[in-house]
Amino acid sequence: MNIDYTVTALMFPAIPLLMSIYSNRFHSLSKLIRELHDEHVYENHVPHEWKKQFINLSGRITLLRWTIMFAAFGFLFNMMTVLGLYLNEILIARLIFGSCCLSMIISILFFIREIHISTNALKLHMADMDVDVS
């Protein structure tokens, strides 16, 4: 496969879009955690089922951290590919671009896992209502 600037240019719209999605998800999650924290600390209101939710939120934060980190590595590797091409180091550029693709795949897999956990958390949250959550 020949690699040139066109190949690396394909990643430029995708990576910032994914990072924006991940950041919005992280922002929403951090807002929820801050609200739960305030209710827990200032109002001394701690329902029994919150322990599971705190564990769930902690896991989701960890997954999002890894998701964003691998997306950032993907972006960095994409930029390094452009540099390798600029320096006419085609073999190195190919290897780095492969790292870019691998990083983005790992990032997306972490994100899929986070969505799965999030969906299960919503199902648990709805379990006490008279709703079919299958």
N, C-alpha and C positions, 0 to 999 in steps of 0.2 A: 504494500500500500504506500502510495506517495503521500507525504504529509506536507502541507503548505499552510499559509496563513488562513486560507479558506476553512480548513478543518478546525483550527483553533477558534476561528470567528463563530463557528456554530455553537460553541459553548458560552459565548459572552451573553446572549440574552437569557439563557437558561439558568446560569449560576446566580446572578443577582435576583432573578424572580424567585428561585427556590429559597435563597437566603432571606428575602422579604417575607415569604410565607412562614419560614421557620421563626423569624423574629416576631412576627405577629402572634404566632402560637405561644412563644415564650412570654411575650408581654401579657397575653390573656391569662396564662397560667400564673405569672407572678402577681397579677392583680387579684386573682382568686386567693392565692396564698396570703397576701397582705390582708384581705378582708377576713379570712378565717383567723389569722393571727390576732387582729384587732378584737374580734369577737371572743377569742379564747383568752387573751391577756386582760383586756380592759373591761369586759363584761362578765368574765368568769363563767362563760357559757360553753360547756364542752359535752355535747351529746356523746353517748357511748360509741356510736358508729363512726365518729370522726377519726378514731385511731386508724382504722383501715384506710380512710380517705387521706390522712397525713402520710401513711406509708406509700399509698398510690401516687400522691403528688410528688413525693421525694423521688420515686423511681422515674416518673415522667420528666422531672427536672434533669435528672442524670442523662436520660435518653436524649433530651433536647440539646444538652450540652455537647454530647458526642455527635449528634446530627449536625449542629452548627459548626463544630470543629472540623468535621470531615468535609463539609461544603466549603469552608474557608481554605482547607488544604487543596481542594479541587480547584478553587479559583487561583490560588498561588501556583499550583502546578500548570495551570493553563497559561498564566503569565510567563512562567519559566519556559514553557514550550515556545512561546513567541520569541523570547530572548534566544533560545537555542536555534531557532530558525534564522533569526537576525544574524547570529554569529556563524551561520552555515554549518551547524553541528546537527546534522539530520538524525543520526542514530540516537544521540542524546535526547533530541527533541521528541523522537518517537517514544522512547522509554518514559520520559516525563509526561507525555500526553497520555500514555497508558496508565500512569499513576493518577492523572487527573480523572480519567474515566472510572478507575477503580474507586477513588475517593468519593466520587459522586454516587456511585452505586451503593457503597457502604452507607453514605449519608441518607439516601432514600430508603434503604432497608431499616435503618434506625428510626426514621420518621414513620414508616409503616407500622413498626412495632409500637411506637408511641401512640399512634392513632388507635391501634387495637386496644391498648390499655385504657385509653381515654373512653372509648366506646363501652368497654366493660364497666368502667366506673359510672358512666351514665346509667347503664342498665341496673347496677346496684342501687344507685340513687333513686331510681324509679320503682324499685322492687316493692316498696311499702305502699305504693299507690295501686289502685285496682285497674292496671293497664297491662295488656299483653306486650311484653318487651322482647319477643323472640325475633 
